[in-house]
Amino acid sequence: MAKMTSDFFIERLKAWGVTRIYGYPGDGINGVLGALQRANKTGDGIEFIQVRHEEMAAFMAAGHAKFTGELGVCLSTGGPGATHLLTGLYDAKMDHVPVLAITGQAEVTARGASYQQELNLDRVFADVANFVQEVASPAQLRHLVDRGVRIAVAQNGVTVLVLPKDIQDEPWQDPPHVHGFTHSGTGYQRPKVVPYQQDLQRAADILHAGKKVAILVGAGARGAALEVVKMANVLGAGVAKALLGKDVLADDAPFVTGSIGLLGTKPSYDMMMDCDTLLMIGTGFPWTEFLPKEGQARAVQIDIDPAMLGLRYPVEVNLHGDAAETLRALLPLLEHKDDRNWQEEIAKGVKTWWQTLEERALADATPVNPQRVVWEMSPLLPDDAIITSDSGSCANWFARDYKVKQGQRASLSGGLACMGAAVPYAIAAKFAYPDKVVVALVGDGAMQMNNMAELITLQKYWQGWSNPRLIVCVFNNQDLNQVTWEQRVMEGNPRFEATQDIPDVSYAGFAESLGLKGIFVDDPQRLQSAWQEALAADRPVVLEVKTDPDVAPLPPHITLKQAKGFMASMAKGDRSAGKVFADTASQIVNEILPGKKS
């Protein structure tokens, strides 16, 4: 049988190191699926993971890229299958990870005829993709694959390749050596990027002059943990973490203040409000109100992406470079600071904060305090566990109550903050590292939105994993809880039952119906043993916890405006007003009493 264009396509992906594709079939991409099948028969194939929905395929590709550092790949048919990919691709774009999306398309001969499932996909994907092209000729495919993959990997972005049905099935021929054709090749190695020496010296002078140095790290600092710790020790600094950088440093270091922002900690907030010098490393943290006031601190920033430099805070020295390489070049230019008063003050605040979190987690709730779910989980996890979180109030407990250990990995949808990412991220992590324990923290809203269906994907594949332990922990509070609290605190409105109430579903029971293990907890005293049972299971587990929706995911610092909004929402007839006041109001009032920062 003559080699078809789709056969060459699979060969080229294989040459680029692609080992796994997440996708869903359809007639618009059948030529490529046939090539995958033929390659698998000869032992030269690429693993295909069949998901329940194309959006989940894109999330899995993004999750694969996040946890491995490799290119993530997803596939769909044309038309609706292709448009389903968009949300997951935007997640990859906004969190700066490399993903290749492969979609089908109507036949070239029918293009422009309003044919069935014919969409102008190059325009559809133009905003999300760093590189998007529709293949018009077999001879074009080689350089589109090579250029598209190289751009995605080099720019940490999204590439979309659109393959019309008839092009997939045309005979393959190498591009001839004549005018009008190009001959591309595979391969890319990320270069060593380090700023000029004079810029490093300028940065060192600023950092050395600072008396109260704060460091903020994001996902771009991953791989530079040792250098960040050395920098903190040399400067006597504290280190806060943007949420995507949660796993950059362990939370057991006394100078690590934890997460920053609306989901952050009080020590991080206090450090930023009091510092005189700021060093930002590999972060695009968006909420500038949690950074020092303009003019308060001198700033230095390190980022591999020059587009992110000087974007969130006025920076005196912008260092375009890899985090680890740049820090290694910067450290010899600094002198060790003997004054540890600032760092010791930070450490005291961190110690007090962990005590506060423990008190909050162990406080009574009806029936289970959601903070305690993560608090009990944290010390039980293996040192190499991988944790994912969905968006919503569960992300607050992930950000604060999960005490990450060095060697553990953790992530969520950061820039897009999209519901529905936790379970597909966890599945991708499990395929990449089948020997590790993976845990997904998910609200009941996200489970009902799209994550329950992906439990079927778990059921389909789990027996092929060397270690079957994957735990989906569902916070069942029958409330779209994060938005409920935003309605109360940000808008001053009572909880709107028509938008916030969601049905009570037996998630553990659904898991059991699939042949997975289900555990239901509505007693806080059962939490620890439930986690132990889940971690010892011989198959994937859905751990469903009936949690209290009236435990507030409060920001680390409450403004007077937010407090007034909260009080106003209670006064307007919130059905949970009495209980919310009992559980939450004292925390808010304590934050705005005279003598507190406002």
Secondary structure, DSSP 8 states (H G I E B T S, - for coil): ---BHHHHHHHHHHHTT--EEEE---GGGHHHHHHHHHHHHTT---EEEE-SSHHHHHHHHHHHHHHHSS-EEEEE-STHHHHHTHHHHHHHHHTT--EEEEEEE--GGGTTS--TT---HHHHTTTT-SEEEE--SHHHHHHHHHHHHHHHHHHT-EEEEEEEHHHHTSB-----SSTT----------------HHHHHHHHHHHHH-SSEEEEE-GGGTT-HHHHHHHHHHHT-EEEE-GGGTTTS-TTSTTEEEE-STT--HHHHHHHHH-SEEEEES-----GGGS--TTTSEEEEEES-GGGTTSSS--SEEEES-HHHHHHHHGGG-------HHHHHHHHHHHHHHHHHHHHHHS--SSB-HHHHHHHHGGGS-TT-EEEE-SSHHHHHHHHT----TT-EEEE--SS--TT-HHHHHHHHHHH-TTS-EEEEEEHHHIIIIIHHHHHHHHHHGGGSSS--EEEEEEE-SB-HHHHHHHHHTT-----HHHHB-----HHHHHHHTTSEEEEE--GGGHHHHHHHHHT-SS-EEEEEEB-TTS----SS--HHHHHHHHHHHHTT-TTHHHHIIIIIHHHHHHHSTTS--
